[in-house]
Amino acid sequence: MNARVSELEGLIGPIAAAMGYALVRVRLTGAQRPTLQVMAERGDGLMDVDDCARLSRAISTAFELEDPMESEYVLEVSSPGIDRPLTRRRDFEVYAGHEAKLDLRYPLDGRKRVRGILKGLRGEDVVVETELWPEKGRGELAVPYMSIGEAKLVLTDELIAHDLKRRKDAGKAPSAEPE
């Protein structure tokens, strides 16, 4: 399945890039009628409904020509959302200071899950401030980037404030006043 997703990313990536979007994640789920989930964002980190619709139409048009799917499928295009997945190395730098959950492919110090504050990258490692062990207290844990299966931000008040500021700076902040 990973080879199939990589192939689809290879087709979708240039379409998204030509439109000014960066892929965050591509997933293929289901067997009978697969769902192709495409998560993308603009350069400012945002992605609204109109952006999703434009990218969806462009992917659908290209797929009609290329026909990369063997059967009927469902295409879902979305934004990464506030508590977004962290899929690229740069995500761990951009969201340093925020809380994240990491699910590991291989145990590290006896655990397969790590939750804590992202501190960024150090070489090939993602650094997380977390509870090391009860007797050691909090400290920094270096998690090899390649050992991370999935990672995502944890929804916190600080993350919500960060998102609102980013939207305001981009001129997309939700209005508190009725229209």
N, CA, C and O of each residue as an XYZ file, in Angstrom:
716
protein
N       0.830     -1.197      0.000
C       0.000      0.000      0.000
C       0.868      1.253      0.000
O       0.508      2.248     -0.628
N       2.024      1.223      0.703
C       2.900      2.388      0.749
C       3.421      2.764     -0.632
O       3.531      3.947     -0.952
N       3.744      1.758     -1.460
C       4.217      2.031     -2.819
C       3.110      2.700     -3.617
O       3.375      3.611     -4.402
N       1.881      2.263     -3.427
C       0.733      2.847     -4.126
C       0.537      4.299     -3.701
O       0.295      5.166     -4.540
N       0.641      4.564     -2.416
C       0.491      5.937     -1.917
C       1.607      6.818     -2.468
O       1.358      7.960     -2.854
N       2.827      6.305     -2.508
C       3.951      7.076     -3.058
C       3.711      7.409     -4.528
O       4.011      8.516     -4.975
N       3.173      6.454     -5.274
C       2.865      6.691     -6.682
C       1.818      7.797     -6.827
O       1.955      8.691     -7.662
N       0.773      7.721     -6.003
C      -0.281      8.743     -6.053
C       0.248     10.105     -5.623
O      -0.105     11.123     -6.218
N       1.097     10.133     -4.589
C       1.729     11.397     -4.179
C       2.523     11.993     -5.335
O       2.529     13.208     -5.532
N       3.198     11.126     -6.101
C       3.968     11.583     -7.253
C       3.116     12.234     -8.322
O       3.584     13.116     -9.041
N       1.874     11.809     -8.433
C       0.946     12.424     -9.390
C       0.301     13.689     -8.821
O       0.151     14.692     -9.518
N      -0.074     13.622     -7.547
C      -0.812     14.732     -6.926
C       0.113     15.888     -6.555
O      -0.274     17.050     -6.684
N       1.327     15.590     -6.096
C       2.262     16.627     -5.648
C       2.480     17.752     -6.658
O       2.339     18.921     -6.298
N       2.820     17.438     -7.909
C       3.034     18.511     -8.885
C       1.766     19.324     -9.190
O       1.841     20.522     -9.463
N       0.612     18.665     -9.141
C      -0.653     19.382     -9.355
C      -0.846     20.394     -8.232
O      -1.146     21.562     -8.478
N      -0.672     19.934     -6.999
C      -0.834     20.813     -5.835
C       0.188     21.951     -5.880
O      -0.164     23.110     -5.660
N       1.446     21.626     -6.162
C       2.502     22.644     -6.186
C       2.233     23.703     -7.252
O       2.467     24.890     -7.026
N       1.751     23.279     -8.395
C       1.453     24.235     -9.478
C       0.345     25.205     -9.076
O       0.260     26.315     -9.603
N      -0.499     24.779     -8.143
C      -1.597     25.619     -7.675
C      -1.230     26.398     -6.410
O      -2.048     27.158     -5.892
N       0.003     26.213     -5.910
C       0.446     26.930     -4.719
C       0.173     26.210     -3.409
O       0.208     26.827     -2.344
N      -0.100     24.908     -3.474
C      -0.376     24.125     -2.273
C       0.772     23.150     -2.003
O       1.470     22.723     -2.923
N       0.951     22.815     -0.749
C       1.917     21.790     -0.355
C       1.136     20.610      0.200
O       0.201     20.788      0.981
N       1.517     19.411     -0.202
C       0.873     18.220      0.350
C       1.310     18.025      1.792
O       2.492     18.150      2.113
N       0.371     17.723      2.645
C       0.667     17.391      4.027
C       0.633     15.874      4.183
O       1.502     15.284      4.825
N      -0.388     15.250      3.582
C      -0.498     13.793      3.685
C      -1.404     13.271      2.584
O      -2.380     13.917      2.204
N      -1.067     12.094      2.077
C      -1.920     11.354      1.155
C      -2.117      9.978      1.764
O      -1.151      9.312      2.136
N      -3.372      9.552      1.865
C      -3.693      8.243      2.429
C      -4.684      7.538      1.517
O      -5.531      8.172      0.889
N      -4.567      6.249      1.456
C      -5.497      5.423      0.706
C      -6.050      4.386      1.680
O      -5.297      3.587      2.237
N      -7.365      4.401      1.881
C      -7.984      3.476      2.834
C      -9.121      2.729      2.155
O      -9.686      3.199      1.168
N      -9.446      1.577      2.687
C     -10.556      0.785      2.172
C     -10.143     -0.076      0.995
O      -9.174      0.223      0.297
N     -10.887     -1.142      0.783
C     -10.546     -2.070     -0.291
C     -11.610     -2.092     -1.397
O     -11.275     -1.959     -2.574
N     -12.872     -2.258     -1.034
C     -13.926     -2.376     -2.044
C     -14.068     -1.092     -2.864
O     -14.026     -1.113     -4.094
N     -14.234      0.008     -2.162
C     -14.321      1.328     -2.812
C     -13.369      2.233     -2.049
O     -13.771      2.890     -1.089
N     -12.093      2.273     -2.474
C     -11.077      2.998     -1.703
C     -11.378      4.496     -1.578
O     -12.017      5.101     -2.439
N     -10.899      5.058     -0.489
C     -10.982      6.501     -0.267
C      -9.569      7.055     -0.348
O      -8.672      6.616      0.371
N      -9.388      8.016     -1.228
C      -8.113      8.704     -1.379
C      -8.219     10.018     -0.612
O      -8.927     10.936     -1.027
N      -7.506     10.099      0.515
C      -7.534     11.298      1.349
C      -6.304     12.139      1.032
O      -5.170     11.675      1.152
N      -6.542     13.373      0.631
C      -5.468     14.303      0.314
C      -5.576     15.484      1.273
O      -6.606     16.156      1.325
N      -4.518     15.732      2.023
C      -4.467     16.846      2.959
C      -3.397     17.804      2.434
O      -2.265     17.402      2.168
N      -3.776     19.088      2.289
C      -2.849     20.066      1.728
C      -3.034     21.407      2.421
O      -3.995     21.621      3.161
N      -2.084     22.309      2.160
C      -2.174     23.656      2.718
C      -1.485     24.645      1.787
O      -0.640     24.280      0.970
N      -1.871     25.900      1.935
C      -1.210     26.981      1.202
C       0.103     27.312      1.897
O       0.401     26.772      2.962
N       0.872     28.185      1.303
C       2.145     28.606      1.885
C       1.999     29.245      3.254
O       2.924     29.184      4.064
N       0.843     29.863      3.528
C       0.629     30.495      4.831
C       0.112     29.495      5.869
O      -0.209     29.872      6.996
N       0.034     28.216      5.478
C      -0.404     27.185      6.412
C      -1.911     27.020      6.490
O      -2.402     26.219      7.286
N      -2.642     27.750      5.692
C      -4.103     27.686      5.727
C      -4.636     26.934      4.511
O      -3.910     26.717      3.541
N      -5.882     26.546      4.566
C      -6.554     25.865      3.459
C      -8.036     25.985      3.726
O      -8.552     25.367      4.657
N      -8.736     26.783      2.913
C     -10.169     26.935      3.152
C     -10.969     26.050      2.200
O     -10.396     25.323      1.389
N     -12.284     26.113      2.304
C     -13.165     25.252      1.522
C     -12.970     25.475      0.032
O     -12.966     24.518     -0.743
N     -12.808     26.731     -0.377
C     -12.598     27.022     -1.800
C     -11.292     26.413     -2.306
O     -11.234     25.896     -3.421
N     -10.242     26.476     -1.478
C      -8.968     25.846     -1.844
C      -9.158     24.342     -2.022
O      -8.664     23.759     -2.987
N      -9.866     23.724     -1.100
C     -10.104     22.273     -1.178
C     -10.864     21.921     -2.452
O     -10.541     20.942     -3.125
N     -11.875     22.723     -2.779
C     -12.674     22.460     -3.984
C     -11.825     22.602     -5.247
O     -11.927     21.783     -6.160
N     -10.981     23.649     -5.299
C     -10.122     23.849     -6.475
C      -9.157     22.684     -6.654
O      -8.999     22.161     -7.757
N      -8.518     22.286     -5.567
C      -7.561     21.188     -5.653
C      -8.272     19.879     -5.996
O      -7.748     19.082     -6.775
N      -9.436     19.649     -5.436
C     -10.203     18.446     -5.733
C     -10.543     18.375     -7.221
O     -10.394     17.322     -7.841
N     -10.997     19.485     -7.794
C     -11.330     19.509     -9.228
C     -10.096     19.230    -10.078
O     -10.168     18.483    -11.054
N      -8.967     19.827     -9.710
C      -7.736     19.636    -10.483
C      -7.265     18.177    -10.421
O      -6.845     17.619    -11.434
N      -7.332     17.565     -9.241
C      -6.933     16.161     -9.098
C      -7.882     15.274     -9.896
O      -7.436     14.367    -10.599
N      -9.178     15.526     -9.795
C     -10.170     14.723    -10.522
C      -9.941     14.802    -12.025
O     -10.002     13.789    -12.721
N      -9.680     15.996    -12.520
C      -9.427     16.179    -13.958
C      -8.184     15.404    -14.388
O      -8.204     14.711    -15.405
N      -7.113     15.519    -13.625
C      -5.875     14.812    -13.961
C      -6.075     13.299    -13.886
O      -5.548     12.563    -14.720
N      -6.827     12.836    -12.899
C      -7.037     11.400    -12.735
C      -7.923     10.838    -13.846
O      -7.809      9.662    -14.191
N      -8.806     11.668    -14.408
C      -9.605     11.217    -15.552
C      -8.704     10.940    -16.748
O      -8.959     10.019    -17.524
N      -7.649     11.738    -16.895
C      -6.696     11.552    -17.997
C      -5.720     10.414    -17.716
O      -5.482      9.575    -18.585
N      -5.154     10.380    -16.513
C      -4.131      9.398    -16.133
C      -4.729      8.041    -15.762
O      -4.123      7.000    -16.016
N      -5.918      8.059    -15.160
C      -6.606      6.869    -14.678
C      -5.722      5.993    -13.781
O      -5.530      4.811    -14.065
N      -5.172      6.584    -12.674
C      -4.279      5.814    -11.811
C      -4.985      4.880    -10.827
O      -4.339      4.051    -10.186
N      -6.286      5.008    -10.709
C      -7.043      4.161     -9.774
C      -7.718      3.047    -10.578
O      -8.355      3.308    -11.598
N      -7.572      1.806    -10.109
C      -8.085      0.646    -10.824
C      -9.603      0.521    -10.736
O     -10.227     -0.094    -11.601
N     -10.191      1.092     -9.711
C     -11.624      0.944     -9.493
C     -12.218      2.293     -9.103
O     -11.521      3.306     -9.043
N     -13.527      2.277     -8.840
C     -14.169      3.484     -8.319
C     -13.523      3.846     -6.993
O     -13.095      2.972     -6.240
N     -13.455      5.142     -6.712
C     -12.854      5.599     -5.469
C     -13.539      6.877     -5.025
O     -14.238      7.527     -5.803
N     -13.333      7.224     -3.779
C     -13.836      8.475     -3.217
C     -12.626      9.374     -2.987
O     -11.636      8.947     -2.393
N     -12.702     10.599     -3.450
C     -11.630     11.575     -3.248
C     -12.059     12.552     -2.162
O     -13.112     13.181     -2.261
N     -11.231     12.675     -1.121
C     -11.472     13.641     -0.044
C     -10.276     14.572      0.015
O      -9.147     14.123      0.217
N     -10.514     15.860     -0.157
C      -9.449     16.857     -0.040
C      -9.779     17.739      1.153
O     -10.889     18.260      1.262
N      -8.802     17.904      2.052
C      -9.063     18.688      3.264
C      -7.830     19.462      3.692
O      -6.730     19.280      3.172
N      -8.063     20.333      4.663
C      -6.965     21.046      5.318
C      -6.442     20.148      6.437
O      -7.128     19.214      6.852
N      -5.245     20.421      6.924
C      -4.742     19.614      8.033
C      -5.452     19.887      9.356
O      -5.365     19.065     10.269
N      -6.142     21.001      9.487
C      -6.831     21.327     10.727
C      -5.873     21.857     11.786
O      -4.659     21.880     11.585
N      -6.424     22.276     12.903
C      -5.607     22.856     13.965
C      -4.707     21.799     14.604
O      -3.506     22.019     14.766
N      -5.285     20.655     14.966
C      -4.489     19.595     15.601
C      -3.954     18.647     14.523
O      -4.193     17.440     14.550
N      -3.252     19.217     13.613
C      -2.772     18.621     12.376
C      -1.779     17.485     12.579
O      -1.107     17.403     13.607
N      -1.700     16.615     11.586
C      -0.624     15.632     11.615
C       0.712     16.317     11.305
O       0.757     17.308     10.576
N       1.758     15.795     11.849
C       3.113     16.276     11.577
C       3.758     15.231     10.683
O       4.112     14.148     11.148
N       3.914     15.547      9.406
C       4.353     14.549      8.436
C       5.697     14.870      7.798
O       6.355     13.986      7.250
N       6.099     16.113      7.867
C       7.358     16.534      7.235
C       8.325     16.992      8.315
O       7.916     17.462      9.377
N       9.614     16.848      8.030
C      10.625     17.264      9.004
C      10.391     18.710      9.438
O      10.485     19.022     10.625
N      10.089     19.584      8.495
C       9.930     21.001      8.833
C       8.764     21.254      9.796
O       8.768     22.251     10.518
N       7.766     20.359      9.813
C       6.633     20.512     10.734
C       7.105     20.519     12.187
O       6.551     21.232     13.024
N       8.138     19.717     12.482
C       8.637     19.619     13.857
C       9.397     20.879     14.273
O       9.557     21.139     15.465
N       9.861     21.653     13.310
C      10.496     22.951     13.587
C       9.438     24.044     13.689
O       9.437     24.839     14.629
N       8.532     24.071     12.701
C       7.495     25.112     12.648
C       6.629     25.089     13.903
O       6.226     26.142     14.398
N       6.340     23.896     14.420
C       5.446     23.787     15.567
C       6.184     23.543     16.879
O       5.593     23.075     17.852
N       7.480     23.861     16.903
C       8.244     23.784     18.160
C       7.555     24.684     19.187
O       7.114     25.787     18.865
N       7.471     24.197     20.427
C       6.794     24.942     21.483
C       5.373     24.460     21.722
O       4.751     24.827     22.719
N       4.853     23.637     20.814
C       3.501     23.104     20.959
C       3.547     21.645     21.395
O       4.530     20.939     21.170
N       2.460     21.212     22.022
C       2.372     19.832     22.485
C       2.028     18.905     21.318
O       1.224     19.250     20.452
N       2.650     17.729     21.311
C       2.413     16.751     20.253
C       2.395     15.344     20.826
O       2.936     15.082     21.901
N       1.751     14.434     20.073
C       1.751     13.002     20.377
C       2.461     12.302     19.228
O       2.165     12.553     18.059
N       3.403     11.420     19.570
C       4.139     10.659     18.572
C       3.908      9.174     18.819
O       4.097      8.693     19.936
N       3.507      8.457     17.796
C       3.411      7.000     17.843
C       4.626      6.470     17.100
O       4.855      6.818     15.941
N       5.402      5.632     17.766
C       6.664      5.158     17.216
C       6.524      3.789     16.560
O       5.723      2.956     16.984
N       7.315      3.578     15.525
C       7.348      2.279     14.856
C       8.048      1.233     15.728
O       7.679      0.058     15.727
N       9.062      1.681     16.470
C       9.867      0.793     17.318
C       9.936      1.406     18.712
O       9.966      2.629     18.847
N       9.961      0.581     19.738
C      10.049      1.128     21.100
C      11.340      1.932     21.311
O      12.403      1.575     20.803
N      11.220      3.004     22.058
C      12.354      3.832     22.441
C      12.309      3.966     23.952
O      11.327      4.466     24.501
N      13.344      3.534     24.621
C      13.371      3.529     26.084
C      12.130      2.829     26.651
O      11.576      3.253     27.666
N      11.701      1.748     25.980
C      10.588      0.950     26.468
C       9.206      1.482     26.146
O       8.219      0.946     26.650
N       9.099      2.514     25.327
C       7.760      3.011     25.008
C       7.587      3.255     23.515
O       8.533      3.560     22.787
N       6.325      3.104     23.091
C       5.999      3.303     21.685
C       5.203      4.585     21.464
O       4.879      4.936     20.329
N       4.890      5.279     22.554
C       4.171      6.553     22.447
C       4.909      7.593     23.266
O       5.388      7.324     24.368
N       4.989      8.781     22.702
C       5.628      9.904     23.393
C       4.693     11.096     23.272
O       4.168     11.378     22.195
N       4.491     11.791     24.378
C       3.673     13.008     24.378
C       4.454     14.066     25.125
O       4.965     13.818     26.217
N       4.547     15.257     24.532
C       5.261     16.336     25.185
C       5.361     17.547     24.289
O       4.694     17.638     23.258
N       6.203     18.475     24.697
C       6.383     19.740     23.978
C       7.497     19.573     22.950
O       8.612     19.171     23.280
N       7.172     19.890     21.695
C       8.182     19.818     20.638
C       9.249     20.877     20.873
O       8.940     22.029     21.178
N      10.496     20.479     20.730
C      11.632     21.397     20.867
C      12.345     21.608     19.537
O      13.303     22.378     19.458
N      11.878     20.923     18.486
C      12.482     21.079     17.165
C      13.310     19.867     16.789
O      13.111     18.769     17.308
N      14.244     20.089     15.876
C      15.093     19.017     15.368
C      16.514     19.184     15.871
O      16.999     20.299     16.061
N      17.171     18.050     16.084
C      18.592     18.046     16.402
C      19.188     16.923     15.555
O      19.059     15.746     15.889
N      19.835     17.297     14.468
C      20.344     16.293     13.543
C      19.199     15.523     12.926
O      18.308     16.109     12.311
N      19.219     14.200     13.088
C      18.166     13.339     12.550
C      17.073     13.048     13.570
O      16.198     12.218     13.323
N      17.118     13.726     14.713
C      16.175     13.452     15.793
C      15.171     14.585     15.984
O      15.478     15.757     15.766
N      13.961     14.200     16.399
C      12.942     15.144     16.853
C      13.083     15.194     18.369
O      13.050     14.160     19.037
N      13.240     16.388     18.903
C      13.441     16.537     20.342
C      12.109     16.922     20.988
O      11.431     17.855     20.557
N      11.756     16.167     22.043
C      10.501     16.379     22.754
C      10.796     16.491     24.241
O      11.509     15.658     24.801
N      10.246     17.528     24.888
C      10.323     17.625     26.341
C       9.156     16.830     26.902
O       7.997     17.110     26.596
N       9.470     15.834     27.726
C       8.441     14.913     28.210
C       8.849     14.331     29.554
O       9.957     14.565     30.037
N       7.941     13.571     30.148
C       8.277     12.806     31.349
C       9.178     11.667     30.912
O       8.751     10.807     30.142
N      10.400     11.642     31.380
C      11.321     10.586     30.978
C      10.975      9.289     31.688
O      10.661      8.295     31.033
N      11.025      9.276     32.960
C      10.609      8.183     33.826
C      10.225      8.838     35.136
O      10.722      9.921     35.444
N       9.369      8.225     35.905
C       8.949      8.869     37.160
C      10.124      9.311     38.029
O      10.070     10.372     38.650
N      11.161      8.521     38.076
C      12.287      8.888     38.944
C      13.185      9.961     38.330
O      13.979     10.579     39.040
N      13.070     10.190     37.027
C      13.931     11.176     36.360
C      13.234     12.513     36.126
O      13.904     13.518     35.891
N      11.908     12.546     36.184
C      11.176     13.784     35.935
C      11.146     14.152     34.464
O      11.322     13.309     33.585
N      10.915     15.450     34.220
C      10.842     15.931     32.833
C      12.241     16.134     32.272
O      13.189     16.455     32.988
N      12.328     15.937     30.981
C      13.591     16.149     30.297
C      13.385     16.023     28.804
O      12.272     15.788     28.335
N      14.455     16.180     28.069
C      14.381     16.092     26.616
C      14.666     14.671     26.157
O      15.598     14.016     26.623
N      13.842     14.219     25.238
C      13.998     12.905     24.645
C      14.240     13.109     23.158
O      13.459     13.793     22.496
N      15.308     12.528     22.623
C      15.614     12.611     21.194
C      15.021     11.382     20.512
O      15.438     10.254     20.773
N      14.052     11.609     19.644
C      13.358     10.533     18.949
C      13.844     10.506     17.505
O      13.683     11.498     16.794
N      14.432      9.407     17.051
C      14.864      9.346     15.651
C      13.679      9.597     14.710
O      12.646      8.936     14.814
N      13.835     10.550     13.800
C      12.761     10.925     12.879
C      12.212      9.697     12.144
O      10.998      9.554     11.996
N      13.084      8.830     11.694
C      12.673      7.658     10.919
C      11.893      6.640     11.754
O      11.271      5.741     11.188
N      11.910      6.757     13.079
C      11.170      5.811     13.913
C       9.747      6.290     14.201
O       8.977      5.579     14.846
N       9.393      7.484     13.730
C       8.051      8.018     13.979
C       7.082      7.452     12.944
O       7.250      7.648     11.741
N       6.065      6.748     13.438
C       5.022      6.225     12.558
C       4.020      7.318     12.239
O       3.772      7.627     11.073
N       3.451      7.896     13.272
C       2.501      8.999     13.124
C       2.744     10.000     14.232
O       3.146      9.646     15.340
N       2.492     11.261     13.908
C       2.621     12.325     14.907
C       1.554     13.375     14.615
O       1.207     13.629     13.462
N       1.051     13.970     15.673
C       0.073     15.051     15.484
C       0.135     16.009     16.658
O       0.569     15.656     17.755
N      -0.310     17.232     16.398
C      -0.391     18.227     17.459
C      -1.559     17.901     18.374
O      -2.548     17.301     17.952
N      -1.434     18.297     19.616
C      -2.495     18.147     20.603
C      -3.225     19.477     20.692
O      -2.597     20.530     20.802
N      -4.553     19.430     20.644
C      -5.360     20.647     20.710
C      -5.243     21.257     22.108
O      -5.681     20.663     23.094
N      -4.651     22.442     22.181
C      -4.483     23.166     23.443
C      -4.919     24.612     23.238
O      -5.089     25.057     22.102
N      -5.099     25.340     24.325
C      -5.436     26.761     24.216
C      -4.349     27.521     23.463
O      -4.647     28.422     22.679
N      -3.083     27.158     23.702
C      -1.961     27.832     23.038
C      -1.997     27.580     21.534
O      -1.725     28.488     20.750
N      -2.326     26.371     21.129
C      -2.395     26.038     19.708
C      -3.546     26.787     19.040
O      -3.406     27.270     17.917
N      -4.675     26.882     19.724
C      -5.818     27.631     19.192
C      -5.439     29.101     19.023
O      -5.751     29.704     17.996
N      -4.774     29.681     20.015
C      -4.339     31.082     19.927
C      -3.360     31.266     18.769
O      -3.438     32.258     18.043
N      -2.447     30.323     18.594
C      -1.478     30.369     17.491
C      -2.209     30.348     16.143
O      -1.876     31.111     15.237
N      -3.208     29.466     16.021
C      -3.963     29.356     14.778
C      -4.757     30.630     14.496
O      -4.796     31.098     13.358
N      -5.386     31.190     15.522
C      -6.147     32.436     15.330
C      -5.238     33.578     14.888
O      -5.611     34.367     14.020
N      -4.056     33.669     15.475
C      -3.101     34.710     15.079
C      -2.664     34.511     13.631
O      -2.583     35.473     12.867
N      -2.383     33.272     13.254
C      -1.966     32.988     11.887
C      -3.069     33.357     10.904
O      -2.791     33.919      9.845
N      -4.315     33.045     11.245
C      -5.440     33.396     10.368
C      -5.632     34.909     10.289
O      -5.920     35.450      9.222
N      -5.470     35.584     11.423
C      -5.598     37.038     11.424
C      -4.510     37.663     10.555
O      -4.773     38.571      9.767
N      -3.293     37.165     10.711
C      -2.171     37.685      9.905
C      -2.410     37.457      8.414
O      -1.972     38.253      7.583
N      -3.104     36.373      8.079
C      -3.401     36.057      6.671
C      -4.703     36.693      6.214
O      -5.100     36.525      5.061
N      -5.383     37.431      7.115
C      -6.638     38.079      6.767
C      -7.803     37.108      6.727
O      -8.804     37.377      6.063
N      -7.695     35.972      7.430
C      -8.739     34.946      7.398
C      -9.306     34.645      8.775
O      -9.950     33.611      8.956
N      -9.089     35.503      9.733
C      -9.576     35.231     11.089
C     -11.103     35.251     11.097
O     -11.710     36.113     10.461
N     -11.732     34.312     11.810
C     -13.181     34.329     11.917
C     -13.638     35.579     12.652
O     -13.031     35.985     13.643
N     -14.680     36.168     12.175
C     -15.204     37.384     12.782
C     -16.027     37.062     14.009
O     -16.788     36.094     14.017
N     -15.878     37.865     15.040
C     -16.669     37.688     16.255
C     -18.001     38.408     16.135
O     -18.898     38.203     16.952
N     -18.133     39.258     15.112
C     -19.353     40.031     14.942
C     -20.270     39.351     13.939
O     -19.792     38.790     12.953
N     -21.582     39.390     14.171
C     -22.516     38.795     13.193
C     -22.505     39.599     11.909
O     -22.294     40.811     11.913
N     -22.737     38.896     10.808
C     -22.720     39.585      9.498
C     -24.082     40.030      9.112
O     -24.259     40.624      8.048
